[in-house]
Amino acid sequence: MHGTTTSVAEVTNISRHGFWILMGDEELLLSYEQFPWFRQATVEQIVNVEWPAPDHLYWPSLDIDLSVSSIRRPEDFPLVSCA
């Protein structure tokens, strides 16, 4: 029986400036300045992350979807919502 394959993403560190997420052999920083939606999130909400597709991360308890490309190159995605 075939099912949905998902990769595992892991939050490795949280600081007052943001948090780091490990995806395979790549670790990326999500700064609260660039990603203000996470600023008031709890640790439990931040670590509850899913990686359903190569360029897609999802935090179900926060209802936040992000493109991995937007984390790698936030300057290419200038639109930021008010938190």
Secondary structure in CASP SS format (residue, H / E / C, confidence):
PFRMAT SS
TARGET T0000
AUTHOR 0000-0000-0000
METHOD secondary structure of the structure
MODEL  1
M C 1.00
H C 1.00
G C 1.00
T C 1.00
T C 1.00
T C 1.00
S E 1.00
V C 1.00
A E 1.00
E E 1.00
V E 1.00
T E 1.00
N E 1.00
I E 1.00
S C 1.00
R C 1.00
H C 1.00
G E 1.00
F E 1.00
W E 1.00
I E 1.00
L E 1.00
M E 1.00
G C 1.00
D C 1.00
E E 1.00
E E 1.00
L E 1.00
L E 1.00
L E 1.00
S E 1.00
Y C 1.00
E C 1.00
Q C 1.00
F C 1.00
P H 1.00
W H 1.00
F H 1.00
R C 1.00
Q C 1.00
A C 1.00
T C 1.00
V H 1.00
E H 1.00
Q H 1.00
I H 1.00
V H 1.00
N C 1.00
V C 1.00
E E 1.00
W E 1.00
P E 1.00
A E 1.00
P C 1.00
D C 1.00
H E 1.00
L E 1.00
Y E 1.00
W E 1.00
P C 1.00
S C 1.00
L C 1.00
D C 1.00
I E 1.00
D E 1.00
L E 1.00
S E 1.00
V H 1.00
S H 1.00
S H 1.00
I H 1.00
R H 1.00
R C 1.00
P H 1.00
E H 1.00
D H 1.00
F C 1.00
P C 1.00
L C 1.00
V C 1.00
S C 1.00
C C 1.00
A C 1.00
END
